[in-house]
């Protein structure tokens, strides 16, 4: 099997070690026996796309390698998590390094992105092969991991400051200048995320942090800022794709409007927008308030607790019912259609939280109503909340047992032990089906939509993977399951049975796991 992945961190955990090499591995056996509230940490730690695991794919792999520098607030919150590692493994999460990141004594671009991250790939040419135009003329190497680069968060280009606000900002000239330094080295930089996990002066971000105090990661901005448009235009001018992941809903909407020549800051000569490691909400934004179980102002943000839609027309079983995560970090239906119709690409994340999976052992599974419904918690800035003009007349109109996942149904799912593996896969099947269905409803034919989705796993030791699919070595099994079972799944659904016979599932699987990504990167390299 050939394998493509849009967004990967093969050596992220190794980068925080006080000593070691890219072939080291930090696994679940290095985590202490934990209290019940921390039971997910061993699963998170074991999520891997380790170089040794990629040996499963002897026919060749092509990976989008993430260049990322940890943000100051995140570094501060990670320090206490070291206690969960066994004493003999705590050196693999260096406290001195994390403290230097917090104080900006270890610079994001020079020290972390270049010296600690990029050079680790370039200095291990016996493992990694940086692709060039010639790679696609001669064929992928099968004795190396073929790689191109993406940058996660424009803060990763900035040495001068490590957080914004209180008069500090990420200078556009520094971001663009350091990007140009990378390009001058002949490195294939395919995509850049404008923002990541904490507030940026370029644009507002979507809340997306767990296992820590959420307050440092509250989004407090209001969509795209002038500096964000300037960086987006600089990316377009260099033929680099902006990546929508981690942007707030309004930031994404602002950027799409600018690409369409609308709004106060139209952009010119755009290249397609991407969302490299995404999940879907399963709904259009206009109906989003119908599933809001709680809306409450909390300081600079609005706390929203979203009940999880059952997607009644997409239930192959009355018991095992997959659901979406309807937080605004995920894509709404109109965004899926926009990206595809504009020639972009979506990478499907393998993070079970992003894909909407929950089990009875997850924290706060009973929500904060009367304990009847399962909810996902989101935080939206007050400024964006006012700008979005959300129709509160629809608030909670579908929060009932007919439309939303109840705790009782969730526990029934868990009791059906023989169906558990099927339930994991159904969350992925639900996303794939929803992608195709959404495109059809937007007038995009199947033979077009199946060319615009690939895998963007985000395996990195920080996502929460499915228990039955903890790492990249399991992707071949997922592909086989899609080939063998996806059409049967679709045929049982009211809203898919009419079109599923038109879907060539075998070709769809080839596109999803390799062909789409390979073609997209090849076209990028040959421009």
N, C-alpha and C positions, 0 to 999 in steps of 0.2 A: 504494500500500500504506500502511495505517496501522500504526504501530509503537509497541509498549509495551515498556518496560524497567524492571524493578523496582529496579535498583541500578546507578547510573551515576555517573561522575566526569568530566563534560565538560571541566572546567577544572582538574583536579588538578595537572597538570604546570605549568600557567601560574602556579599559586599559589606556586611556589618560585623564580620569576624575580625578579631584582633590579629589573627594570623590565619593562613590557610590558602587554598587554591580554588579555582573554579570547579574542580571536580569533587570538592567536599560536599557533604549533604547534611542538612539539619532535618531530622525526622521526628515522628511522633514518639518514638521510644526515648527521646531526650527531654520529654516533658514530664514533670512531676505528676503523681496522682493528685487530681484536682478536686476542689469542691464542686458541688452540683452546678453552681452558676457559671462554671468555667469549662463545662464538659465539651464545648466545641473547639477549644484551643488545640488539642491533639489533631483533630481533623483538619483544621486550618493550616497547622504547621506541615502536615504531610502533603498538601497540595503541591505538586511538583511538575516541572517540565525540565527535569535534570538532564544534562547531556547524555548520561548513560541510558536513560529511558528512551531517548530518541533513536537509539540503535535498533529498536523494534521496526523502524521504517526504513528498511534497507534499500528501497527503491528511490529514496530521496525525500528530503524535507526542505521547506522554505518558510522561514519564520520572520515576522516583524519583531525585532529586538527593541525593547523599550529602554531608552536613555532617560533616567529619572533620578532626581535628587530629592531626598526626603525633606519635607517642609519642617520648619522650626517647631510648630505646635505639635505636629505628629511625632517628631523625635522626643519631645518632652513627655508625651503620653505613652510612648513605647517603653521608656526607662522602667516604670514600675512593673511592666509585663515580664521583665527578665526573671523575676522571682519564680515564675512558673516553670523555668528550665531547671533541670538538675544541675547541681553545683559544678559538675565536670563539663557542662555544656554552656555555661553562662558567658564564657569568653567568645562564643559565636554571636553574641549580641553585645557589642562593646559599649560599656557605659561611658568611657572617656570620649569615644567618637560621637555618641548621641548628644552628650553635653556640649561638645564643640559645635555641632550642628545648631543646637538651640541658641548658642551665643554668637553664631555667624563667624566663628573662628575657623571653621572648615567650610570653605566657599562652595556654593552650590554648583557653579559651572566648572571652575578650574579644578578644584579638589575632588568633587564627587563625580560629576558627569564625565569629565575628561580623564583625570588620573586614576580614579577608582573604578569607573564603569567602562567607558569606551576602550581604554587601554587593555582592560582585562579580556575583551573580545579580540582586539587586534593582536595582542601578544600571544594568543593561543590559536594561531593559524592552523595548527594540527587538528583542531576541533572545529573551528568556525571558518567559513568561507564567505567573505563579503561579496555579494553579487555585483556584476557589472553587465553592461550591454552584451559582452561576449558570452556571459554565462548562458543567456537565453539563445544565443546562436549555436552554442556547443552542447547544451544540455546541462541540467543540474548535476553537481558532483554528488555521488552516492557515498563517498568516504568522508564527507564533511557535512556539518550543519550549515546549510546555505542561509544567509541572513541579509536583511536590509534593516534600516533603523527608523524608529518613530520616537518622538520626544513627548513625554507625558508632563505637560505643564510648563508654561513659559517661565515660571520661577526658576526652572532648571538652567536657564541661560544667564541668570543674574548673580553676580558676586557682590554687588554693592550693598544690597539689603536682602534680608530673608523673610520679611513680612511687610504688608502694606497697611495703610491707615496711619493716623496721627502724623500726617505730613510726609509719609514715606510712600513711594510708588516704584513699580518696576519700570525702569527707563526703556522706552522703545528703542532708542539708539543702541543700548547695550544688548538687548534681546536680538535685534537684527544683526548687529555686528558680530556677535558670537555665533549666530546661525551661519553667517557668511564664512566664518572661519572653518566651520565643519564642512561646508560645501566646497571650499577651496581645497580641501584635502581629498576631494573626489568621493566623499561618502554619500551613499544613497539615502537621503532623508526623505521618506515618502510622506509623512504626516506629522502634524504637531497639534497637541491639545493646547488651547489657549489657557486653560486653568485646570486645577486638580482639586485637592481636598480642603484648602483653606482660602480665605478671601483674597482676591486679586484686584489690582487696579485696572486690569484689562476688561474684565466682565464678571458678572455674578456667577457663582458656582452652584451646583445642586448639592444638597446635603447628602453625604454618603459614607459616614463613619460609624463604626460600631466598636464595642468592647472598650470604649474610653468615655471620658466626660465629653458630651457633645458640644458644650458651649463654645470652645475655641474654634469649632468648625461650622458654626452657624453662618449661613449666607446672609449678608447684610446689604448687598448692593442692589442695583436695579438694571438688570440686563446688560447690554453691551455699552462700554465706555468709548470715548473717542480714541484712546490709546489702543483699545482692542480692535477697533476697525482699522487702525493704522497697521497693526501687526498682521491682521488678516489680509490686508492688501499686499503687504510685503511677502506673505506666503504665496499668494496668487502670482505675484510678479516673478517668483522663483519656481513656479510650477509645483508647489508643495500643497498638499491637501490639508485644510483645517479639519480637525477631528472634533466632532460635537460632544463626545462623551465627557462627562463631568461639568458641562455647562448647565446652568439653570434653564428651565423651560423658556423663560422670557429671553434669555441670552440667545438660545438656539433660534427662537422665533425672529429676534432682531437680525441675526446674521443671515437667516434665510431670506428675509425681506430685502436686506441690502444686496444680496446676490441677485435677487429678482429686479433690482434697480429701484426699489421702493424705499420709503423712509427718508430720514434726513441725511444719511451717509451712504449713498449707493456705491457699490464696489464694481470695478471693471475687470475684464479678462479673468473671470473666476474659473477655477478648476473644481471638479465635483467635491462636495462635502462627504465626509465619512462619519460613521459611528463605529469605532473599531472593536468595542467589547460591550455589547448592549444587551438589554432585555427590553420587553415590551410591557406597556400598561394594560393592553387588551381593549382599550377604549379610545374614542376621540376625547380631546380635552374638554369639549363643551359638555359632556355628560359626566365628567370627573366628579363634580360636587354631589352627584346622586349617591356615590359610594363613600362619602366622607362621614365617618361615624362620630368624629369630634373635630371641631374647629375652635381654637382658643389662642388669643394673643399671649405670648410669653416674652416680654422684653422686646428685643429688636426683631423678633420673628413671630410667625403664626405657626402654632403646632397643629398639624393635621394628622389624624389617625384614620387610615383608609381601610375599610372593610374589604375583604378580598372577594372579587366577583367570581361566581361559579361558572361563568360562561356556559349557560345552560345548553346552548346548541353544540357545545364541544365536549360533552360528557359521554365517553364510551361506557361508563359504568355508573350506576346510581350510588355507589359507595366510594370508590377511589376517584376523587375529583381533583384534578390539578387546578391551581389558581395562579394568577399573575401577582407580581409585586407592582402596585399601582402608584408607587412613589414617583415624583417628578424627575428623578435621575434617569428613569426609563423613557423610551420613546412612545409617543402617542400615535394614533393611527395616521393622522394627517402628516406627521413627520416621516413615517415609514414611506408613505406614497411620494412625498416630496423628494426624499433622498434618491429613491429608485428612479423617479421620472427625470431627475437631473443627472443621471448617470453615476451616482455614488455607490458606495458599498457599505453593507452592515455586517459586522462580525458578531456572532452570537456568543455571549459569555457563558462560561460553565460554572459561575458562582451561583450556588443554589438560592442564596438570598435574592439576588437579582432576578432569577428565574421564578421566584414566588414560592418556592418550597418552604414548608414549615412543618415541624412535628411537635408532639405534646411536650417535649423536653426543652424547647426553645424558651428563652426568657420572655416574660410578659405575654405568653400565648393567649391569655384570656382577655387581652385588651384592657380598656379602661372604661367600659360601659357597665353593663351588669354581668359581665363574664360570659355572654352568649356568643360573641363574635371574635374571630381572629382578625387582628389589624396589623398594618405596617405603619410605622411612625415616620413622618416627614416634617421638615422645617422649611418654611418659605419666608423670605424677607418681607417685612411690612411694606417696604417701598414697592416691591413687585406685586404683592397681593393687591394693593390699591390700583396699580397700573393694569393688572389682568382683568379687572372688573368681573370677578367670578360671580355667577348667578346663584346667590344663596337661596333663591326660591326653590332650587333643586336639592338643597342640603338634606341628606339622609333619606331621600325619597325611595332608595332601593336597599337600604340597610335592613334586610329581613331575611328569614331563613330560606325563602325561595330564590334569592339572588346572591346571597353571600355565604361564605364559609363559616359555619358555626363550630364552636369547640366540640360539641357532641359529634358532629360529622367527622371532624378531624380525628377524634379518639377512635371512632369506628374505623376510619382508614387505617390507623395504626394497628388495630386489633386484627385486621385482615392480613396476617403476616405473609401468606402465600402470594399476596398481590403487591408487596412492597416494592420489589424491583420494577414491576410494571408501572408503579406509581411514580418512581423516579423518572423513568423514561417518558412517561406521559407529560411531564412538565416541559421537557425538550420538544416532544411532539406537538404540544399545544402551541409553543412559540413558532415552530416552523409552519404549522397549519395557519396560524393567525397571520404570519407574514404573507403567505400566498393569498389568503382570503382577503386581506386588506388591500393588496395590490389589485386583485380582481375587481373589488368594489370601486376602486379608483380608476378603472378602465385600463389597467396594465395587464396584458395577457401573460399567461403562465410562462410561455417560452422567453419572455423578457424578464419577469421577476426572478426566475430560478437562476439568473446570471448575476444577481446583485446581493447575494448573501453568502457568507463563509463563516468559518470558525474564528472567533476572537476570544480564546479561552480565558485569558488573564491568569492562568496557573502561575502562582508566584509565592506560595506559602503565606499569603495574606487573605486569600479568598476562602470561602467556606464551601468546599466541594460536596457533591453527592457522595454518600458513604460508599456506594457501589462503583463510583467513578472518580477516585481521588486524584488522578493525574493523567498525563498525556499517554501513558501506555495503554489506557483504557479506551482511547478514541477509536481504535480499530473495531472494538466490540460495539461501540455506539454506531459506527457506520454500518456494520453488518446488521444491527437491529433495525436501523432505518430502512435498509434495503429489503429486509424480510417482513417487516411488520407495519411500516408507516402507511401503506395503502390500505391495509385491513383496518387500521385505526381510523383513517379518513372515511372509509365506507360506512362506519357506524354513526357518523355525525350528520345531523340534519342539514347543516349549512355547508358541508363539504362533499356530500355524496353525489351532488349534481356535476361536480367538476373533477373529482379525484381520478376518474378513468382516463382523463386527458393528461394526467401527470406521469411522465416517465420517471419512476422513482429511482431506478438504477442510475440514470443520467443526473438526476437531482442530487443523489448522494455523491457522485463523482464531482459535480460542480461545488457542492458544499464543502467537501473536505480537501479539495485541491484545485480543480480547474479554474474556478472563479478567481481565487486569490492569485494564482500563478499568472493568469491572463492580465489581471489588473496591474501587477507589479511589472510584468513584461512591457505592457503599454507605457507605463510610467518611465521605465528605463530607456525606451526607444523614442521618447518624445524629443 
